[in-house]
Amino acid sequence: MTDIEINRSVKARPIQDVADQLGILPDELLPYGRLKAKVSLAVLARLKSVRLGRYVLVTAINPTPLGEGKTTTSIGLAMGLSRLGHRTAVTLRQPSLGPVFGIKGGGTGGGRAQVLPMEEINLHLTGDAHAVSASHNLLSAFVDNHIFHGNDLRIDPNRITWPRTLGISDRSLRQVSMGEGIAGRTGQFVITEASEVMAILALASSHADLRRRLGQIIVGFTAEGKPVRAEELGCAGSMAVLLKEALLPNLVQTLEGTPAFVHTGPFGNIAHGNCSIISDAIALRCADYVVTEAGFGSDLGAEKFFNIKCHLSGFKPAVAVVVATLRALKLHGGGGTVKVGTPLPAGLTGPNQEALAKGFANLEQHIANVKAHGVPVVVAVNAFVDDPVAELEWVRERSRQVGAAGAAVSTHWADGGKGADALAQAVVRATEEPSSFRHLYDVAWPIKKKIQTIATEIYGASGVSFDAAAEKDIEMAEQLGLDHLPICIAKTPLSLSHDPALKGRPTGFTLPIKEVRMLAGAGFLTAVCSGIQLMPGLPKRPAGERIGINPATGEVVGLS
């Protein structure tokens, strides 16, 4: 059966039953049909004094372009913990329309480890992403309208930093010529998931905090170098209105009925890569275990989880799960290459102990990255059907030898929660160990020192180079008093370095920073590596080519 057929074959529980499992009251639920709902923030006030559940992060090694199953592992682990009798919830990001119609074809898990309703989660869900785009573009329109009508704030048209946004990957919009009234000006689009508004929605703790953060957005500068913020344009209130319901997290369920929150969607490579603080805050008050996923590897989503998200929320992870597959480890060991749309080479799918042993260095770095934050590590070896058993066991045993608190082979894709029993047990044991969670750096450090610390300690770089534009950006951030903010580095997910061709555990490279963006509303600085685009492009054969509607039944086909 295909993923979509499996998803449709399940008899789902009414969403109120799922909410009841978490102790969410009927008047705290805003249903969107029978299988999804938004959850009122009143839950936080009612349960403000309860003891928080155990916070479990799922991250990974550097993946192949096909991904290594972080989402399926997160879902499978949550179902496995439920099978052990623990009240559990999983918190995930909402899939982006860009990858859904581009490379991935879907982002709700796979096999027997999925959340449902698949079609609605993959497409519009409750409209949050559209609200982000509308809110963002309203501010863009206000900026240009202000200049057209006299420009009382003296905004320099050549120093406008606020782009426009779109939820679909479209490389032709990376640079555009602007229209009427501002001759010769160019601008750009970023994908919605890279919008500062998406970051704000994910990091805001309340409607009041959302409104405050929106007002702090810097849209550009005057000729004298004075920053101009959304508050000065009179736009922040309207932006907050467009996001009023989008701030409320979305409740759905896994194939086995485990509660799942799906909310916000910042990418892990060009944004901070984690679901909303609010969804985690509600889940931690309603469940014994909360499994949350961070985008891509520990060098991206997990590092930002620890040093941006947890810095703001104050929540402390009890354990982190690092997902690895044999094929990705062999890729990092020189066993072959992966190209979307073509069969995997035998060097990645068949027995290849030499490549596996060499590529294990990548996993070893990711284990070290998590431990650098004082958090115990459990390695999840995500098994495919034909994986050699001896190689799976070798990775499991070797992971323990290099410092993992536990390791388990998991078959959740094929077997659902039952296939994650060993992983769930390992996670429970690891959460009973002492966790001395700590941040990698002090936010009071100078900007360059924070970037260099991430580059050297998490990526393995020998140093960092800063383009002239980045030097200027850093100087401006210091002048504006934004040097105290945490750092979000935008780089490739396919390598520990900035270069996707550098596999394994590279050393001796210099991380190139071409610009530093000031996201004053979100509350972090984004250091952009050379070669990174904030608007992705579609592949040669987009997944959207196979997505459509069955004319006989009216059902969506082609999602995966």
MOKACOR-V471782 format. One record per helix or strand of 3 or more residues. SS is the DSSP state (helix for helix, strand for strand). FROM is the first residue (numbers start at 1). TO is the last residue. If there is no record, write none. Layout:
# MOKACOR-V471782
ss:SS from:FROM to:TO
ss:SS from:FROM to:TO
This chain:
# MOKACOR-V471782
ss:helix from:3 to:9
ss:helix from:15 to:21
ss:helix from:26 to:28
ss:strand from:29 to:31
ss:strand from:37 to:39
ss:helix from:42 to:46
ss:strand from:54 to:60
ss:helix from:70 to:83
ss:strand from:88 to:92
ss:helix from:97 to:101
ss:strand from:113 to:116
ss:helix from:118 to:122
ss:helix from:128 to:148
ss:strand from:155 to:160
ss:strand from:164 to:166
ss:helix from:171 to:173
ss:strand from:189 to:191
ss:helix from:192 to:194
ss:helix from:196 to:203
ss:helix from:207 to:215
ss:strand from:218 to:222
ss:strand from:227 to:229
ss:helix from:230 to:233
ss:helix from:236 to:242
ss:strand from:250 to:254
ss:strand from:259 to:262
ss:helix from:277 to:286
ss:strand from:289 to:294
ss:helix from:298 to:313
ss:strand from:319 to:324
ss:helix from:326 to:332
ss:helix from:346 to:349
ss:helix from:353 to:371
ss:strand from:376 to:382
ss:helix from:389 to:401
ss:strand from:406 to:410
ss:helix from:412 to:431
ss:helix from:447 to:459
ss:strand from:463 to:466
ss:helix from:468 to:479
ss:strand from:486 to:490
ss:strand from:510 to:519
ss:strand from:524 to:529
ss:helix from:543 to:546
